[in-house]
Amino acid sequence: MICCLNPACHNPPNPDRTMFCSNCGTGLVVLRNRYRPIQLLGSGGFAKTYLAEDLDKLNEYCVIKQFAPRVQGTAAINKATELFEQEARRLQQLGEHPQIPTLLAYFEEENNLYLVQQFINGQNLLAELKQQGTFNEEKIWEVLLDLLNILKKVHQHKVIHRDIKPENIIRRSTDGKLVLIDFGISKQLTMTVITNPVTRIGSPGYAPLEQIQDGKAYPASDLYSVGATCFHLLSGIHPWIMWEQQGYGWVSSWREHLQQPQSSELEKILDKLLQTDYQQRYQSAEEVLQDFSSPSPSLSTVHPTQPVVENQPASSFPATLLHQHQTGTSPAPVKPKVPLQKPSRQNINWRTRLLVGAAITIVGTQIYGSVCYGLFPTNPISIIASIPSGVLLQRTLTGHSSWVNSVAISPDGKTLASGSADKTIKLWNLATGKEIRTFTGHSDYVSSVAISPDGRTLASGSADNTIKLWNLATGKQTRTLTGHSSWVNSVAISPDGKTLASGSEDTTIRLWNLATGKEIRTLTGHSDYVSSVAISPDGRTLASGSADNTIKVWNLATGEEIRTPTRHSNRVISVAISPDGKTLVSGSWDNTIKLWNLATGEEIRTFTGHSSYVFSVTISPDGKTLASSSDDNTIKLWNLATGEQIRTLTGHSNSVSSVAFSPDGKTLVSGSFGKTIKIWRLK
């Protein structure tokens, strides 16, 4: 296969010996007659990343980064170019270290810059955390040892990484060693102050105060990021979430967020790594390694259920690990013995994409998080980004203890409801962001919430196979609707408030009398689970999206299937109908959004731009704007009439599961797998 290198294309792979891209018609090339791109791995603010084959090395895998800036303005492009070239220089300088990727080539071809580097076969620590759960203390000691020895060499070369985080650390599959990647925003020690005083580079939560506040970075700045990384791996909590709630105050209370205590030696080291004042931190990796080599308390006493290295006295574990590194001896990698829970279908598929780069922009006294994403952990991309014009992130709501699956706004625009995997529904004051109350009663996660047109009733669908109805004013449960034999993925209420529709994992749609709770009828026809249902403004038509890759349109009154529009190439996860009832919108795991003529079933256009699954679509009350949320951690706003992408909203640190417009169209609400809800003000 060969992949198109047109920066404006979505870069599909094409069969060998194909001359032109099947999508955009651009000629397909092998760079320098040597590096053949075979798959798009990810894209960010100024680069695209491809998996490639090196034809001169028996088709050995390598990684190509293509400079493809999506920023505007000469200053921004010059800065992006500088960062891209800087990454090449750093890799050349540091690539002799066995735990830093090697630079293979850096060149210009057909007016594009390319960087070719070593392919690291392995998994980054964020993916490892998600798959295996939080790290035990032994694994943290090993992470510290590898990182500190890498940073010792990096800092000796007068380079500061400035973006250390789990996504930028890969465990190499061949030997279990950690590899530090992404030197795209590293800085020479002598260049501590960024030219533009209002722009800061680094990942939210991991970047220390001096890097955010003053734009300065020291070896101690990288060490802070190491401490924040260890906290994330120990607790499973992203430091950005802590920062949003407490600022840098969280570093003094990090122990409170761990599930079990750690040894006093590890706590002492993390305390010093996480000092807010950089002068109070360790000043070099060597200093940490000196404390690292001192005797530690028995790990078996602290963690009776956690294994230690076989035949290794726990009391000397850190010191012995250091000795093994210095003498070249190395035990087999320690594998956690914590039993893994079998993940649900949603867990497997909704959490496969990785956050791989981030930047912070500070404007005046307001701090906005802005992130860029890619598919592949080997080559994360960092960018300088600013808040999109015309949109203000008004506030972030925290309170759910697990991911937020669904959000809905009351008809009067005053109340926000959110359903979560923590089995609860929360009610919020949309104007103030204050939590009003929590509804409990479901025995499994809440997948969907909807509010009746009169604002009195809240309906919730759950993985416990039921739908519950609640009095919105009092929070009291009024009834439970049973009949589905599997998870209820979506609920919708008709405009007259009389009918409730529910779509389920059992492949059916059920219609209910909202007043009595009685089932009206069951609609069958989908061959896989129903992920989303929507009812037209006139109350006559029901649309459903399914994992069978289809959308079906039904007569709500009779239950008769009217038509099945052309299929998506992957599961349809969300459907919405425009306020005028003429247009149907569908979001899919094929990363696209499609517009359909609701009356005829004809496809109007396809929206492309998301780099991963589309989870939710919604249309503004005036029918002019489409909002979509994705597993790529972004929300995109589109001109519904032209298909033009208006802007991308970034700030969530995880997949964005749900979006909803307020009745006046001035507010957009988004729910995320990062357990947060964000409220955006649209100007």
N, C-alpha and C positions, 0 to 999 in steps of 0.2 A: 504494500500500500504506500501511497505518497499523499502528503497533506498539502493543501493550498496555503501559501504564505501571504496572501493579500490581507493586510491588517483590517480592512473593512469587511472581510468575509467571515462567516462562522466556521470556516476552515474544515470542511468535511474531508475524510480520507477518500482517496480515489484509487482505483485499481492501478497496478503497475503498468507502465508503458502508456498510460493516459496522458495526453498532451495538455489538456485544459481542464480547469476546475469545473465540476458538474454543477456547482452552485453559482459562481460568479463569472466563469469563463476566462479567468486569469490563467496564463501559462504556468504550468507546474515545473519547478526547478529543484535540482539537487545543488545545494550551496557548495561553491568551490569544487563542484564535481565530486564531492566527497560526503557531505552530510545530508542525508535524506530524511526530511521530516515525515513522520508517519502518524502522529496523533497530537492534536491540541490538548495540552494539559491544563492550561489556565490562562487568564488574562487579568491585568490590573490597570493601574492608572497610566503607565507609560511603557509597558512591555507585555508581550505575549510569550508563553512558554510552550515548547513542543518537545515531545519525545522524538528522538531521531536515531538513525543508524549511521555508524561510521563505516563507510564502504571500504576504507583503507585498512580497517582492523576487523575484517571478517564480520561485518555488520554488528559490531559491538554497540550496545546502547550508549547514547550520550544525551545531553540536554541542550537545546538551543533556546536562547532568549533573544527575541526580536524587539528592537526599540520601536515602539508604536504608540507614541504619546496620545492620550485622550484629554490633554489639557489645552487651554487656549492662552494666547498671549506669549510674546517673545520671552519675557522673564521666566515664565513657568516652564516653557519648552527648554530654555537654556539650562534651568536648574535640573530638569528631568534628565537632559543629556549628560550633565555633569555627574549625576548620581549613577547613571548607567555606565559611563566610562570609569567612574570610581570603583564600581563593583569589579570590573575587569582588572583594574590595577591591583585591588586588594587580593583577588584570587590568585593573580600571578605572584604576588608578594608572599602570600601565606599558604598557597596550595601545596607546598612541599610537606606540610604537616599531614600526617596520615589521617587526621580526623577533621580535615577541611577539604572541600571539593577542589579538584585541580582544574585550572583554566587550560583548556585545550586550544582555543583560538579566539581571536577578536578581530573583526574585519567589517568592511563596508561592502555591500553588494546591491546594485540597482537602487542606490540612494537610501538604503536601510542599513542600520547598524545591527550586527549580530555578535553574540557572545556564546561560545560553545564551552560547556564544562562537563566534568565527570558526572556520570549518572550514579546516584547513591541508591542502591537497592535496599529498601527498608521501610520502616514506618515511623512517623514522627510521634513525639511523646503525647501530644494531644489525642491522637487516634488511639494510642496505647491506653491512655487514661479512660477514654470512652469505652473501650472494649473490655479492659480488665479491672476497671475500678481504681479507687485511690491507691497510691503507692504506700507500701509499708516502709518502716524506717531504714531497713537494709537497702532497699532500692534507692532511697533518697541519698544515702551515703555514696552509693555507686554513681549516681547522677552528679553529685557534688565533685567527686574525685575526677571524673572525666572532664567536666566543664572547667574546673579550676586549672587543670593541666593544659587544656586548650587555650584558655584565656591567658595563662602565664606566657605562652608563646606569642599570642596575638598582641598583648600589651608590650612585650619586648620589642615588637616591630613598630611601636608607636602608633598603634591602631586601636580605636575603641569601637566595639561592634554596635552598641546602642539600640539593639532590637532583639535581645535575648528573651525567648519565651518558648513554651513547649512546641509550638508549631515550627520553630526554627532549629529544632534538635531532632535528628533522625537516629534511630537505633539501627545500625547496619546489620542486615540479616546474616552476613557471613560470619561475623565474630561477636556480635552483640555490643560492639563499641558505639559510643555516641559520636555523631558527626555534627558540627556546628555549621549551619548554612546561612545564606542571605547576608552578604556583606555590602548590599546595595546602598545602605545609609550609614556605613561606618565612617569614621572621621579620624584624621591624624590628631594626635594628642595636642599638637601645637595650634590646631584650628578649633578651639573650643566654642567660639561664638558664631552662630549662624548669621549670614549677611542680612537676611530679612528678619528683623526683631519680632515680628508677629507670627512667624511660622515655626512650629516645632515638629521634629520628627521623632517617632517612637511609637510604641504600641500602648494604648490606654491601659492603665493598671499596672503595667510592668515598668514604665518609665519613671525614674525618680524625680523628686521635686526640682532639682537644679536643671534637669534637662527640659522639664515642662515650663518652669517659671523663667529661667534665665537663658535657655538655649545652650547651656554649657554641659559638657560631658567629660568625665574623668574615668580612670580605671575603676574607681569606687562606684561609678554609675552603672557599669556592667555588673558589678557585684550585687548591687541592689536588685537588678533584674534577675539575677540568679536566685536571690532569696525569694522574690515574688513568684518565680517559677516553681521553686520547691513548695511554697505554700499552696499553689494551685494543685500540684500533684498530690500533696498530702490531704487536702480538704475537698478537692473536686469543685471548688468555688473560684470562678474567674476573678482575679484581683480588680478588674474594672468594676464589677458589681460592688465590691467593697468600697472602692474609691467613690462611686456614685453616691453611696449612702453616707460615708463618713469622711470623705477626702482622705488625706494621709493619716487620719486618726486611727485607721484600722491596724496600722503596723504595731501599735502597742497592745492590741487585744487579739492578735491572730490566733492565739492558742484556743480561744473560746469557740472557734469555728471548726476545730478538729474533732473527729469522731472518737479518738482515743489519745491519751497523753504520749509524749515522746520522751526520749532520754534527756537528761539535763544538759548533756554536752551538745546535742543537736539543737535544743532550744536556745542555748547560749550563742551558738554560731548563727542561727537564723535571726535572733534578736539583733546581733551586730550587723548582719548583712542588711537588715531592713531599717536601719536608723534613717530618720528623715534628713538630718544634717549629714551631708556626705563626709564631713571631716570627722564625724564620730563613727563612721563605718570602717571596716577593713580598707586599707589603702592599696592593697595588692593581693593577687591570688596566692602569692607565697605566704602572706600573713595568715590567710585562712587555712592553708595546708599545715602550717605550724600548729594551730589549734586542733586541726583535724587529726593530727598524729598523737594527741594525748590520749591516755586511757579513758574509756567511756564506761558508764554503768552497764549492767547486764541488759542486753536487749530482750533476752528471754523473760526477764522479770517484767519489763514494760509491756511486751507483746507476747503473752503466753500462747496465743493462737497463731502467731506468725513464725514462719521457719527462719532459721539462720543458716549461714553457709555450712554445708556438711563438714563435720570434723573440725570446725573452727570455733574456738571459745568466744562466746558472745561478748565478753568483757573487753576483748582486744580487737573487735571487728574493724573499726575505722582505721586504727593504726596498722593492722595487718593488711588491710586492703591497700593502704598507701605503700607499704613495703612491697607487696606483690607488684604494684605498678612500677616502683623504682627498680626492682630487680628483674622485671620482665616476665615474672610468673603471673599466671592469671587463672583463676578457677573458672569453671563453666558458669555462664550467666545464670543468675538466680531467677527462677521462674516463680511467680506468685502462686500460692496454693489456695488462694481464696476462691471458693466455688463461684462460677459465673452464672447469673440468671439468664434463662433463655429469653432473648429479646423478642418483643412483639414485632409484627410486620412494620408498624409505624416506627418503632425504635431503630430497626435496621436501616430502613430506607430514608428516614427523615434526618438522619445524623451522619450521613456518609461523606458529606462535603466538609472541607477543612478551611477554617479561617487561616489565611497565610500571610497577611500583611496588614499594617495599620498605620495611620498617621493622625496627629492631632493638630488642629489649627486653633490658635487662640486669637480671638478678635475682641479687643478692648478687655473687659473683665469677664466675658463669657467664654467658656471652653466647650468646643464641640468635638465629639469623637467622629472620626471619619475613617472608614475601612475599605480596603480593596481585597479582592478574593481571587482564588484560583483553585483548580482541581487538585493540583499535585503538590504534596508537601516538600518535594525536593527543591523546588525553586520558588519560594514565596517572593512576592513583589511588594515593595513599600513605595508609597507615593506621598506627595504633598497635596493635600486636598482641603477644600474650604466648604462651608455650608452652602447648599444650593440656593441660588437667588430665588426669592419669592416664597420660601418655606422656612419656618422657624420651628426647631425642636423645642416645644414649650415645656415639657416635663417628662420625667420617666417615673412610672409607678412600679413599686416593688411591694411584695407581700405574698405572692404565690411561692410555694416551696418546690414547685416543679414547673415544667414548661407550660406556656399558655397556648391552648389550642384554638380558641375562638373568642372574638369580641363582637359586641353588638351595642348600638346606641339607641336610647329610647326616642320615641317620636317627637318629644318636646326638646330633645337635645341636651337635657340636663344630666342624664344618668348613663353611665357606662357599665355594661356587664361583661365579665370575662370568665371563661370556663377553662379549667386547668387539669393537667395530669395528676395534680395533688388531690383530685376527687371533689374539689370545691368549686363554687361559683362565687365570685366577689362582685359587689356593687360599689361603684365609685361615683363621686361627684365630679362630673367632667370639667367643670369650671375651676375647681380648686385642687383636684387630684386626691382629695381625702377619701379614704375607704369608709363606706357607709355601713356595710354589713357583709357577712359571709354566710352563704347557704351550704349546708352540709346534709348529706343523705344518700348520695350515690356511693356505691361500694367499689367503683373503679373509676378511671379517669373520665373527665367530662370532655367530650369531643366537640360539641356544638351548642351554641346558645342563640335564642331568638326572642324578641320582645314583640308582643301583640300591638296592633295599630292604636289601640286605646291606651297603651302604656300601663296596663294593669297586670298583665300576665307575662311571666318569663317561662319559656320552655327550654329544657336542657336534654340533650341526647348523650348517652354514656356507653362506655365499653362494658357496663354491667347489663347490657341488652335492653335497658329501659329508657323511657322518656319521662321526665318529671315536670310537673307544672307547679309554679310558685306564684304566690301573691307578691308582686314586686314591691309594694309599699311596706308590707310587714315581714317579708322573708319567710313566711310560713308555706310549707308544702301543701298544695291543695289536692293533688292526686298523682298516681304513678300509672303510666300506660305500659302494658306488657303485651307481647305478641311476637316481637322479633326474636329470632333464635340465635342471634349473634350481635356484635357491637352495633350501636347506632352511631353512624358517622356524621349525619347532618339532619338538621331540623329547619323548617321554614313555615311561616304562618301567612295565610292568604290575606289580601288587603282588607277584606270585610271582617276579618278576625274570627271567622267561623270554622275554618279548616286548617289542620296542622298536617304537614307532610314530613315523613321521616325516611331517610335512606340508610340502608344497613349493610353490614358485612355479609348478611345472609342472601345477598343479591336482590332483595325486594325493596319496594317502596310501599309504605303504608300510609293511608289517609285516615285522619281521625277527626271526630267532632270535638272541637276545642272546648265547648261548653260542657259536654257530658263525658268526654273521655272515651266514647265508644268508637270502635274501629268502623270506618265506612267501607273500605275495600283495600285489597292488596294488589299492587301492580307488579307483574312479572315480565321478564323479557331480557334483562341484563344477564350476562353469563359469568360475571365476577362482581365483587362487592361494589355497592353504590356509595360513592364518596361525597356527593353533593347534590342538593336539590334546591330549586328556585321556582318561585311562582310569579307569573306576569302581573303587571299592575292592574289589569282588568279582571284578574282572578280566574281566567278561563284556561290558562295554559300552565303546565308544569314542565320544567326541564330537569333532566338528571344527568349527572356525569358519573362514569364508572371506570373501574380498573380493567374492564374489557376493551378500553381505548375508545369507547363510543359516547356520544351524547344522544339521549332520546328525548323526544318531545311528546307530551301526553295531553289529552283532553282531561282537565281536572274534574269536570262534572261526571263524565262517563267512565274514566279510567282507560279509555281507548288510546293505544299508541298511534300517534299521528305520523311520525317519521323518525328516521335515524340519519342525521347528517353524516357527511364523510368522516371517516375515522381519523383520530390522532394516531401518531406512531408509538404512543405510550399511554399510560393511564391518564384519564381525565380526573383531576382532583377537585376542581372548582368550576361552578357555572354561575352566571349572573345574567339578568335581563334588564335592558335599558328602561328608563322611566317612561318612554313613549311606547314601550312594548314591541318595538320593531326589530331590535337587535339582541341576539344571544351571544354571550361571551363565554369562552371556555379556556381554562388554564390547565396545562398538562405536564407530566413528567418528561415529555419530549422537549422541555425548556421553552415551549412556545405558547402564545395566546392566539386563539383564533376567533374571528368575528363571523357570525352567521346571520343571514336573513331569517328571522324566526318564522315568518309566514311560509317561505319556500324551502328553507333548509340549505340554500346556496351559501357557499363560503364567500365572504366579502374580502377579507384580508387576513394575513398572518403577521403577528408582532413577534420579532426576534430581538434579543438583547440580553435576556437572563442567561447566565452561564450554568444554571442548574434548575432543578424542578421548580415549577410554578405551583405554589400552594394555595393561593387565594386571589380572586379577582373581584372587584367591586366597581360600580359606576357612580359618579357624582350625581346628585339630585337634578342638576341642570342637563344631564346627559352628555356633557362635553368632554369629561375627563374619565379615563380608566386608570385605576390603581391596581397594581399587581405586586404580590409579595412572593419571595422565592427562598429556596434553600441556599442561594448564594448570599444570604444575609442582607439583601437589599429590597427596597420598595422602588418600583418605577412608576412614573406618571406618564400617561400617553394622551395624545389628542385622539379622541375616539373617531372623529370624522376623517382625519388624514392618516392616522397610523403613526404619526411622528412621535418619537420619544421626547417628552418635555424635560424631564430631569430624573435623576436617581437619588434617592434618599438613603444615606448610610448612617450607621450609628449603632445598630443592633450587633451584638457580639455572637449571634447564633442565627439559625434559620428563622425567617419571619413567616409565621404560620397563618396569620389572619390579618385582614385589613377591613376597615369600615369607615364610611364618610358620615359626618353629622348631617342632620336634615337640612341645615343651611349651606352645606358644602364648604364651610370655612375651616373645618377641622377634620383631620384624618387620624385614625387610631390604628395602631399596629400591635399585635401580640407576637411573642417570640418564644423559641425554645430556650432562650437565655433567662426565662422566668420573669421577664419584664414586659411592661406595656409602655409604649411611647405615644405621646400626644403631639401631633404636628399641626402647626397653625399655617394655613395656606393663605397667602396674601392675594 
